[in-house]
Amino acid sequence: MPIAERIRTFLKPGRRLRFTRQGKWFVTMTVMVGFGAINTGNNLLYLTLGMMLGLIVVSGIMSETALRRIHAERISFGAVFCGEQARLEYRVTNGKRRIPSFSIEVEELLDPSRPGGDGQFSGRHWKASRWRPVEKQHWAPRCHVVMVPPAGRRVVRGRVTPPQRGLFRFHALKLSTLFPFGFFEKSLEIGQDLTLMVFPRRVAGLRPRLFGLRSQGEQAPIQIGRGMEYYGLKDYQVGEDVRAIHWKVSARRGTLVVREVEQERHRTMTLAIPNQLPPGGDDQSRESLERAIEVVAAMAERYLAQAYAVTLVTLNGRVPAGTGPGQLYRIRTELALLDVLRQEGPAVFEEIDSRLPSLLVRPAALGPAAVTGRFDRTLVVGADGSVSEER
C-alpha cells in the first residue's frame, strides 16, 4: 500500500461512533463536573474531571485498536424459511500480529433501497422488481465473538429468524465493538453483497385426507418414449434406432420390426393458487393469502415426497411438472417471489389439464365466485391458518 494511502486510511479510517445510553450519561456527568471545576476551582473536581476525560480517551484508543485490521467474511447460509431460525457462520480474522481484538459483533446490513427501479409497492411486495421493502433492521443476522487472537481467526455461529418470505439483499457486513467500557459503539462497514432467499413458512399437521386423489386419471396418459414397460411392435421406419429392432419377430415376419416401450410415467398433481386480492383488502385478507401460499408449499413437499410429478400454477405463470428435490426448490422459489396482485374481476385459470388431478388452494379472502376454472378439489385457507375443504 502506498504511503499516501496509508496516511489517508490512518487519518480517515471510515469508523462510525455512536453514543450508548451509558455513554450519554457519562459524557453528561463529565460536562457537569467540568463546569463545577471551572466555577469553584476545586482541585478534587479537576482531578475527577481529568480521570473522566482520561477514560473517554482510553475508550477511543482501545476500541480503535480492536477494530484496526479486522476482517470478516461469510462462510455459509443454509436453507432459510420464514419464521424459522436459520444457521449462519462468519469467519473473523485479526490482521494484527501482537494485539488481540475483543468483543467484536458482526451484523448484516439490509439494503433499504429498491433496486428494481420501476416496481410499484403493493401490500408486502414490490411488483416487477420482486424485492422486499425493508422497514426494520431488528431481524438482520448478528453474531458476537469474544476474542480474536493476534494473527488468528475465529468462526462465529449464530441464528436468525426472518419475519417474512421473499428476496432480501444485504449490502455490507458491519463490525462493531463496545470495548472496553461500553460508553460508545464504534463500527466499520465491509462491503459484501448477499442475496438471501427466504422460503414460505413450513406448515406441519395437515390432515392426511387433504391429500386425497380421484380414482381415475391419477396418472398421465400413456405415451411412447424411453422406458422399461413393453407397449407393442411396429414396422421399422428409416432413421429409427436399430437397437430397438426385434430380430426374432423380424425373422419370422420377413420384415424389420421394432419394439416400442412406454414412456416412464409418474402420478401427477397440479396445484393452483390465486395470488390475487381485491383492491382495498385489509391486513386479514393479506394474511389469508400468505397462509394459502404456505399451505401450497407444504402440499407440494408432501406430494413430491410420494413420487408425484407436481405442477404449480399461479396468476403470474407456472412451474412445469417435475419430480424430486429440484422441483421442490423451484416451487418454493416461485412461491417465495410470488407477487400479491391487486385487481378487480375473477382470477382465471385457463391452462389446467382436465385429464389430470388438480387442487386449488384459495385464500378465504376470495369468495368462490372470484376464481374461475375446473378443479377436482378446492381447499380454503383462513387468516389463522385453518384449512377446510370446499364442498
N, C-alpha and C positions, 0 to 999 in steps of 0.2 A: 504494500500500500504506500503511495507517495506520501511525503512528509506533510504537504499542504492538506491532503485529505485526512491524515491522522489528526492534525491540529483542528480542522473543522469538525471532525467527529468528537474530539475531546471537548471542544467548546460548546457544541450543539449535539449532544448525544441522542436527541429525539425522545427524551423522557417526558412523562406527564406526572404531575403531582396533584394529589387530591387530599384535602383535609379529612381525617376521620372525626367522629364525634369527640373522642378523647383528645385529638389534636386541637380541635377548635377550643375546647375548654382550657387546654394547657397554654395555647397562644394567648387567649384572653387573660388568663391569670398572669402570664409573663408581662403583658402590656400594663396591667393594673399594678403589678409590683414595680415596673419601671416608672410609672407616674408617681407612685408613692416614694420611691427612692429619690427622684428629682425634687419633689416638693419638700421632703423632710430632710434630705441629706444624711439619712441614717445609713451607717456603714453596713449594718446587718442586712438591710434591704438591698444595698448594692451587691453584697456577696451573694444573696439569694438570686438576684437578677442575673448575675454572671453565671451561676450554676445552671439556671434555666435556659439561658441562651446557649450555654455550652452543650446542654442536652440536645437542643434543636440542631446545632451544627454537627454533633456526633451522629445524630439520627440521619441527617442528609448524607454524610460521608459513608456510613456503613450500608445504607440502602443502595447508594450508587455502586459501592463495591460489590454488593450481592448481585446486581443486575449486569454489571460490566462483563462482556464477553460470555454471556449466557445465551444458549440457543435451544430451541425446542422444535420438534417435528412430529407429525402424526405417524403412528405405526399402523393402526387398523381400526376399522369400524365394521362391526358385524351387521346383519340384517336389523333394520330399525322399524319398529311398529309403534303406531300411535298409542299412547297411554301405557307403554311397557318400558321398563328400564333396558337401555341399550348399553353394551360394553364399549369402552373406548380406551385407547392406550396412546401415550405420548413418550417420546424419548427426550429427556432434558440433558444437555451437555454443557459442562463447565469448561471454558477455554482458558481459565486462569491456571497457572502452573502451581502456585503455592497457597492460594487463598480459596477456601470453600465458599459456597453460596448457601444461605439459609432461607427457609420459609419462602419458597417460590410457588406462586399459584399460576397455573396455566388455564386460560379461558378462551373459548371460541367466540369470535365476534361475528354476529349476524349482519348481513348486508341489508340495510333497510331500503336500499334503492330498488327501483323496478326496472330490471334490465330489458324487459320486452319492449318498452317504449310506446307501443300502440295499444296495449291491453287496457281494458276497462274493468274497474273493480266492481264486483258483484257478490254481495254476501261475504263469503270467506275465501274467495278465489279471485285471481286475476285471470280474466278471459284472454285468450290468444297467447299471452306470454306464459301462462301456467305457473307463474311464480307466486309464492305466498307473500302477502304483505306482513311485515314484522312490526309489531307494536310493543312487545315486551322482550326484555333480554333475560328474564329470570330463569328460563329453562335451558339456556345455552350450556353446552358441556363445560365443566370446570373440574380441575384436579389440583391437588396440593402435594408438593414434595417438601419434606422437612429439610433435607440437606443434600447438596451435590458436592462430592469431594473434589479436590483440585485435580484438574486434567482428567476428570472422570465423568460418568454419566449415570443417570437413574431412569428407570422405566416406571412411569406413574400410571396407575389404572384408576378408572372411575366409572360412573354410570350416569346416564341422563334419561329423562322421560319426556319425549316430545308431546306437546299438547294436542296436535292435530296432524292429519295426513298432509302430504304434499311434497313439494320440492323446495328445499331450503339451501341458501347459499351462505357460506362462511367465507369472509374475505381476508381474515387475518387471525393470528394467534396473539393473545395478549398475555404477557408475562408481567406479573406484579408481585410486590412484596410489602409487608408491613413491618419488616425487620428494621430496627431492633425493638422499638418501644411502642409501635402501633399508633404513633401520632399522625403519620402521613402514609398514604399509599402511593408508592412510586411505581410507574409501569412503563413498558415499551411495547410496541406492536411489531410483529414479524409477518410480513405479507405472505400468506399461503392460502390460495383459493381451494375451496372444497364444496362440492355439490352433494347434498345429502338427500336421499330419497326416503321418505317416511311412508311406509305402507299403512293401509287402513287397520284399525284396531281388530285384533283377533277375537272372535266370538266363540265361546265354549257353551256346551249344554244345549245345543239344538236337538230337538226331539228326532229320533230316527224316522218317524213316519213322514217328516217333512221332506225326506229324500226319496219318497216312493216314485215309481215309474209306471207308465201304462204297459200293458202286456204286449201290445202289437207295436211294431215299428221301433223297437228298442235298439235295434242295430241298423247300421247304414245299409242301403241297398247293395246287392251283390254286384261287384264289378270285376272285370278281367284285369289281371295285373300280376305283379310278383307276389308270391306267397307259397304256402305249403299245401293247401287244400286242392284236391283234384276237382276240376269243373267239367271238362269234356275234351273231345277231339275235333279237329277241323283240318281241312286241306291246307297244305303248306303254300304260303304266298312268298313271292320273291322279296328278299330283304329281311325275312324273319330269322330269328336266332336258330342256327342249325342244331344247337344243343338241345332244343326243345322237340326235335323230331323223335317220334315214337317208332323205332326201327322195326320192331316185331309186327306191329299193325301195318306199317307201310309195306313190309314184305308180303304180308297176307293179302293186302288190297291191291298191290301193284302200283301204288302211287304214294307220294310223300304225305305223311300225316303228322301234325304237331299236337302236342299235349298242352292243353290250356289249364291254368290254375287260377283260383280266386285270389283277388287282392285281399291282403290282411285287413280284417275289419275290427273295429272297436265298438263297444257300446257308446252311444253318443248322448250328449245333453247340451242344449242351448239355454244359456242363462241371459236374461234380458233385464235391464233396469232403466226406467225413465228418469234420467238426471235432469229433471225439469221441475220448476216451482212456479206457481202463478205470481205475477207482479204484486209486490206489496206483502209477500208472505212474511210471517213473524219468525222469531228465533225457534219456536217449537217446530215449525214446518221444516226449517233447515236441519234441525236435529233429527227429524224423522228420515230425511233423505240420507244423512250421514250414517244413521243406524242401518238403513237399507243397503248402503254400499258395503258396510262391514259384513252384513249377512251374505251378500253375494260372494265376497271374498272367502268366507268360511265354507259356503256350499261348493265353490269351485275347488277348494282344497280337499274337501271330502270326496267329491266325485273323482278327482284325479287320483286320489289315493286308492280308489277302487277300480283303476284302469279304464276310466271313461275318457273318451275324446270330448273335450269341453270347448264350446264356443261362447264367447261373450259378445253381446250386442248392446250398444248404448245409442243415445241420440247423436253422439259425436262420431260413431263409427263402429267397428267390430274388430275382435281378435279372432282370426280364423281358428278352426278346430285344431287341436293338438293334444298331446299327452305328455306326462312326465313333469319333472321339476322345472324344465324350461318353460313349459306352458303356464305353470303356476306363477312363475316370475313375471311373464308377460301380462297375465291377467292382473296381478297385484299392481304392477306398474301402471297399467291403464286406469285402474280404479284409484290409485293414489293421485293421478293427474286429472281425474275427471272433473270437468267444469260444472258448475251449477248454472243452468240456463234459466233465464227469466223471460218467459214469453207466454202469450195467450194462445189458446187453442189446444187441442189434444196432442199428446205425444204419439207419433205414428211409427210403427214398426212394420215395414213392408218386406223385409228380406228374411223373414222367418220361414224356414222349410217346414211345411205342414206334415211331411212324411217322417220327421224326426221328433223325438220328445223335446218339449220346450217348457221353460219355467220362467214366469215373470215375478220379479221381486219389486213390489210397488210400495213407496212410502205412503203412510196413512194420510199425508197432506194432500195427495192426489186422489180424487174420487175415482170410482170405477169407470165413469164416462170420460175421464181425462186421458185414457190410454186406449188406443185402437190397435188391434192385431189379434191373431188367433194363437192362443197358448193352451197347453194341456192343463196347466195348473197355475194358480196365482197365490202368492204369499203377500200378506200385508204387514208392514213393519211400522210400529208406533215410535213416538219420540223417546219412550222409555226403553226401547229395545225389544218389546214384546213382539212375537211373531205368531200370526194366525193365518189359517188357510181360508181363502175366499171361496164360498160355495156358489 
